[in-house]
Structure formats: structure tokens, C-alpha cells
């Protein structure tokens, strides 16, 4: 299968303690009822906390995620191209600001290894260097291919980390781009913080 325009080129920027005891049935029943009530209350509190955690989520009708602090929505920027959504760090490292963009491409089901091979082939054909497959990673339960690389465009070098997720009859290519000076551990931490917050909405 040939993949055409799967990847959006990254943006280049200048710039409980539960207590209960009783000695008779009545006390036991009361204690049990209290326990059930406390458990339900705790579950409701947990659900409220989860919902509150999602209040900052961004996305589309198909998915949502939580962008890192200090990242701004640039989805309307004409350079974003086919991306469903794009966010960029307001603070650049050197002459490059980290960013993420997501594109959705309908297509038939493929294995993770096939997606990985397709991603590597397309990146290499596009002139990316040091292209390598990383361990697959789950995107809200969906085991996905992960490919990292570096590239130079318009005299600016940057690093990328891409997640290829398949969901509901489509591929989602989630591309993170970073300064060449960014530490690999930081790249993984930032990328995985977004991916770990990912939720499929349909």
C-alpha cells in the first residue's frame, strides 16, 4: 500500500480511612450501608476529579488530549496544512519551538509493523535522517507504531517523534517536533504526556 501525504511537515519557527465496627447485626448492616455510601461518594469524587482534569482538553469530534502548559493553538495557521489540530510551545529552544499536529487519513486496517514500515519509508523518501522505529505505544488503548527522525529544512534542523494510531477506520498521525538541542528524555516525556492524556471521542 502506498501512503501519500500521510505526514504534515512540522512547523518551523524563528522565534480514606474507613472506620466501622459493630458487635451485632444491626451495627454490621449500618456499617455496610455506610461503607457502600462512602464507596459511592469516593467513586463520584474520582469521576468529578477526572472530569475536572479533562476541562483543559482540546481536540475534535474524534479525539481529545491535553496540551502541555504554555502551548498555544495554531490550528488556523495556513502552514499547518491538512492537520486536524496543531499546538505550539510559546517558548522556543534556540530558533525552534516544539509543536504537535494531528492528521486523520481514512484507510484499511494495517498491522502495527506495516504502519511502522510505511512511516519509515515515507520519512526516508522525504529526506529525513536517523529514521528509526521505537517501541510501540498505546494511544488510549490502541497499540500504535512510533517512529523518530531528524530533518533539515530551510537550513533548520529539528527532531520528530510520530505516533501512528488506527481507530474507527482511519489512521491518526500524531507528529511532535522539537529543537535539535532538546534532550531525548524531554522529547519522550512531553510526547508521552500528551499521548497518555489522549481520549477517543467516538
Buried (B, 14 or more C-beta within 10 A) or exposed (E): EEBEEBBBBBBBBEEEEEEEEEEEEEEEEEBEEEEEEBEEEEEEEEEEEEEEEEEEBBBEEBBBBBBBEEBEEBBEEEEBBBBBBBBBBEEBBEBBBBBBBBBBBEBEEBEBEEBBBBBBEBBEEEEBEEBEBBEBBEBBEBEBBBBBBBBEEEEBBBBBBBBBBBBEEEBBBBBBBBBBEBEEEEBBEBBBEBBEBBBBEE
